Each structure stands twice: as C-alpha cells, then as structure tokens.
Amino acid sequence: METAVDASDLIVRYGRHWLISELAGGGYYAVRRHGLSEEFLGRNDLPNVICTAPLGEMARRLETERKRENRF
C-alpha cells in the first residue's frame, strides 16, 4: 500500500535542492536548484530534471537521488 504524499511535504523535505511543481497536463516535475554539469551528470548517472505522473513516484525518485548524492 502506498503512503499518501503531499506536494508540500516534498517541498519541505527536498526543496532546498529541488524546485518541485505540478505539470499543467498532470503529473509533477522537479528541477535541481543548482544544476550539475553534463559531464558530471553523465559520469554519475544523475538527472537535473525528474518528471513523474504520481506524486508517490516523485517522492521515491527524490529519495533515491538524495541517497545517491550522499555518495559524493
């Protein structure tokens, strides 16, 4: 069972590093506030933008990115 997620919760948790908003046609996007170079992104398989339909998926993706970034 998926835990209910609210966009404001994601903004509080990840908003320092990501700008999180709804897409006009539905779904959500997150853009890094401090973009990473294409070279760094490619070498480390990290995105500057995440787009998802369900908000729960956005929460999972942002948490995954946070964990991956902590490797550096």
HUVEN-V652581 format. One record per residue. N is the residue number from 0. PHI is phi in whole degrees, 0 to 359 (* if undefined). OMEGA is omega in radians with two decimals (999 if undefined). Layout:
BEGIN
n:N phi:PHI omega:OMEGA
n:N phi:PHI omega:OMEGA
END
This chain:
BEGIN
n:0 phi:* omega:-3.12
n:1 phi:278 omega:3.10
n:2 phi:286 omega:3.11
n:3 phi:296 omega:-3.13
n:4 phi:238 omega:3.11
n:5 phi:246 omega:-3.12
n:6 phi:303 omega:-3.13
n:7 phi:294 omega:3.07
n:8 phi:295 omega:3.12
n:9 phi:294 omega:3.13
n:10 phi:296 omega:3.11
n:11 phi:296 omega:-3.06
n:12 phi:284 omega:-3.01
n:13 phi:243 omega:-3.02
n:14 phi:297 omega:3.10
n:15 phi:292 omega:-3.08
n:16 phi:250 omega:-3.07
n:17 phi:228 omega:2.95
n:18 phi:268 omega:-3.03
n:19 phi:244 omega:-3.10
n:20 phi:206 omega:3.07
n:21 phi:278 omega:3.01
n:22 phi:275 omega:-3.10
n:23 phi:301 omega:-3.11
n:24 phi:270 omega:-3.10
n:25 phi:112 omega:-3.10
n:26 phi:93 omega:-3.04
n:27 phi:219 omega:3.03
n:28 phi:222 omega:3.05
n:29 phi:224 omega:3.13
n:30 phi:237 omega:3.09
n:31 phi:300 omega:3.08
n:32 phi:291 omega:3.12
n:33 phi:237 omega:-3.08
n:34 phi:303 omega:3.10
n:35 phi:259 omega:3.14
n:36 phi:296 omega:3.11
n:37 phi:301 omega:3.13
n:38 phi:297 omega:3.13
n:39 phi:296 omega:3.13
n:40 phi:301 omega:-3.10
n:41 phi:296 omega:-3.12
n:42 phi:293 omega:-3.05
n:43 phi:246 omega:3.09
n:44 phi:54 omega:3.12
n:45 phi:244 omega:3.10
n:46 phi:262 omega:2.94
n:47 phi:267 omega:-3.10
n:48 phi:225 omega:3.04
n:49 phi:233 omega:3.07
n:50 phi:235 omega:3.11
n:51 phi:216 omega:3.07
n:52 phi:275 omega:-3.12
n:53 phi:281 omega:3.14
n:54 phi:296 omega:3.10
n:55 phi:299 omega:3.09
n:56 phi:294 omega:3.09
n:57 phi:298 omega:3.13
n:58 phi:300 omega:3.13
n:59 phi:296 omega:-3.12
n:60 phi:295 omega:3.13
n:61 phi:295 omega:3.10
n:62 phi:294 omega:3.09
n:63 phi:299 omega:3.13
n:64 phi:296 omega:3.12
n:65 phi:300 omega:3.14
n:66 phi:295 omega:3.14
n:67 phi:294 omega:3.14
n:68 phi:294 omega:-3.13
n:69 phi:293 omega:3.08
n:70 phi:291 omega:-3.02
n:71 phi:271 omega:999
END
